[in-house]
Structures are given as C-alpha cells and as structure tokens.
Amino acid sequence: MGAYLIGVLLFALGIAITIALHEAGHMLTARAFGMRVRRFFVGFGPKLWSVKKGHTEYGVAAVPFGGYCEIAGMTALDEVTEEEAPHAMRTRPAWQRILVLSGGVIVNFALGLSIIYGVAVASGIPDPDTTPVVGETVCSADQNPDGTLAECVGAGPAAAAGVRPGDRILALDGEPVVDFLDLRDRVQARPGDTVVLSVERDGDVRKVAVELETVIRYTESGETVEAGSVGLQSASTVRKFGPLEAVPATFAYTGELLRATARGVIELPLKIPSVAAAIFGAERDPEGPMSVVGASRVGGELVEARLWPAFFMMLASLNFFLGLFNLVPLPPLDGGHIAVVIYERIRDFFRRLRGLAPGGPANYERLMPLTMTMVFMLMTVGGLVLVADVVNPVRLFGG
C-alpha cells in the first residue's frame, strides 16, 4: 500500500509539473517578445498561495485541474493600463502571438520526447526497425459506439489460416509490411477480401492465404463503415538503445504515439457516454478518458507493480494528449486563440487586396457564446470523468 500511495503522489506531482511547465512555455515566450505577464498560476479557483515578483504574481489555486498564464492585452476585451499598453500582446505581430500561444504545447511535446528518450536509454522502448511479430491471434470484433470492442467468438481469420504467435509478418500480397499500423490500415481497407501474408517462422518463409472477415468500425463523424479484420495482435519488441541510436528511435516511436493520441482526442466525444454509464456500475473502459485522480491512481498501480517504464510512458502520453487537445481550434483552448490570429491575418490579406487598412483585433464578444459553451462542456465532461474515477476507477490489475 505504501508503494501505491507513493505512486499516486508521484504521478499527481508529475501532472502538476506538466501543467506548470506548460504555462511556463507561454510565460517565457511572452517575456521574450516584451509582453507583460500579469499572473502565473497552477490550478483554478480560490487562491491558496501567491507571491509577486516584478510585474508578475505567481501562485497556486485550490482546484488542481489546470493552470493559467495571464498576459496583458491578450484580446481586445482585455483592458490594459497606460503602463501596460506598450507591452500588450495584441499589439505584437501575428507570428509572435502564435509562438506565445503555442509555447505551452511546444513544452508538452518537448517533455514527452525527453521522457521517451530517457526510457529508451534506461530500460527500452518498442523497436521501430523490426518487422511486426504476432503476439496473439484473436477473433474479429465489431466496434461499439464508445470506441470499445464488442464481445466475439471463434479463432479469427489469421488463426484459421494457420498464422501462429511468434510469426513475423513480412509482406501482404507481396508488398512489404512496415509495422502493425501499416498492416491494420491495409487490412481494414479490404473487408471480405482474401489476402496473402508472407510470414517467417523458425527461419522459413511461407505464404498464408487469409480470408478477411468484415467488422463494423466508426468514423470520426460517428458513421459506421465496414472494415476488414485479420485477427492479429502485436507482440512486444522492446529494445534498450544507446544514447545516440535512441534519438531516431525516440522520434519514430513518438510519431506512433502521436498518431494514437490524435485518434484518442478525435474519439473523445464518443467515449463520454461510457464514462457516464460507468458511474452507475457499467464496466469502465481502460482506454477511456481519466481525470487527474484516475490517472494518479493508475500511476500508483504501476509503481506498486514496479513498472516504472510504463509509469513514465504514461506521463509522456499525458503530455502528448495535453498538447494535441490544446491545439483544438476552439476557445478557450490555445488552438482557439491561434485560430483567431490566423483569421485576422487572412482577413487583413483580403482587405489589402481591396486597398483597405488592417481590420484590427478580432471582436471576441462575438465568440463569447461559443467560449462559454466550451467552458460549460469542459467542466461537465471533467466532472463526469472525476466522479467516474472516484466511484468506478480504472484498475489495471483488478481488485
């Protein structure tokens, strides 16, 4: 129990540091361009502690689910004093404002990369240079609307054709297979077809004809489509890297994580109903969203099981999720503010073509209904996930 509690506290601390560094990314880039930073806080709500140094108030707030960096004159609605006016963010060139707004996301990506590099050198990460190895043959399952897989029965198409765990997949219909994501994408595009897999087993290469089954998958817009299924799961190919060779391996594996994380961000709305159902006793989806509380509890389980590499990889994944989620082009997220700056530039480009002067800062009052709707939705989803993490948390090892 002691190790579990230590893991919970350590992961919560990791989240707090992640949030602080995200906001520091905004603050440092703002200061680099001469902008005035009024407040730098970790957390929201009532102030627990603060200190003022120079023009900036640093502090910690009571609700540890985020943070903020208040920059003078960030929008046209933000009134600035006579002293602040020369340092207002809205007076700076568009490229500087975009860099400041992207500062937190850049930090998240840099943190994620750094963590993965450390794990690659210290204990190992999946080797991006190996051809895919079969870890398990499974049956073909339809996808539920929330992104989980339905129950299925049977051996699955690959097992029925003679593919076995440990086989190395070299090619599909004569075309080399790069990795399991490549295999999956090519298979999904051919529901009901018969494909020929070139597999290596005990040094021998053989060709296996596999009749793909047809399963239901959901698109980003929530529509159902038919997809091919081969019934294979990847085996772990973890490898420890040297300091130099870990650099390309880190970038390659980060690319895979970013693709998976992007899918998670896109599919997030589909997973909310299952989170709400879990509050009333339904089975919790381990791949679904988690709050700070839920993530910290999982971190505690990983430390208790002495799975430190998985602990740090989860923290890296969290950084990638925060980075990509903040790029969603809707206010009040960073991506929403970046979208406004880009809109201003496009608008002014067409104004110049018409011989008109620049239009000035965008009218944020028109965005207030959308902003308040987004704030309400984020708070609602955050509350649902938090309650689910308390009454029916994700457990990696049961219990």
Secondary structure as GFF3:
##gff-version 3
##sequence-region A 1 399
A	DSSP	alpha_helix	2	32	.	.	.	ID=ss1
A	DSSP	beta_strand	37	53	.	.	.	ID=ss2
A	DSSP	beta_strand	56	71	.	.	.	ID=ss3
A	DSSP	three_ten_helix	85	87	.	.	.	ID=ss4
A	DSSP	three_ten_helix	89	91	.	.	.	ID=ss5
A	DSSP	alpha_helix	94	122	.	.	.	ID=ss6
A	DSSP	beta_strand	125	126	.	.	.	ID=ss7
A	DSSP	beta_strand	134	137	.	.	.	ID=ss8
A	DSSP	alpha_helix	157	161	.	.	.	ID=ss9
A	DSSP	beta_strand	168	172	.	.	.	ID=ss10
A	DSSP	beta_strand	175	176	.	.	.	ID=ss11
A	DSSP	alpha_helix	180	188	.	.	.	ID=ss12
A	DSSP	beta_strand	194	201	.	.	.	ID=ss13
A	DSSP	beta_strand	204	211	.	.	.	ID=ss14
A	DSSP	beta_strand	213	218	.	.	.	ID=ss15
A	DSSP	beta_strand	224	229	.	.	.	ID=ss16
A	DSSP	beta_strand	232	234	.	.	.	ID=ss17
A	DSSP	beta_strand	238	239	.	.	.	ID=ss18
A	DSSP	alpha_helix	246	279	.	.	.	ID=ss19
A	DSSP	alpha_helix	292	304	.	.	.	ID=ss20
A	DSSP	alpha_helix	308	326	.	.	.	ID=ss21
A	DSSP	alpha_helix	334	353	.	.	.	ID=ss22
A	DSSP	three_ten_helix	364	367	.	.	.	ID=ss23
A	DSSP	alpha_helix	368	391	.	.	.	ID=ss24
###
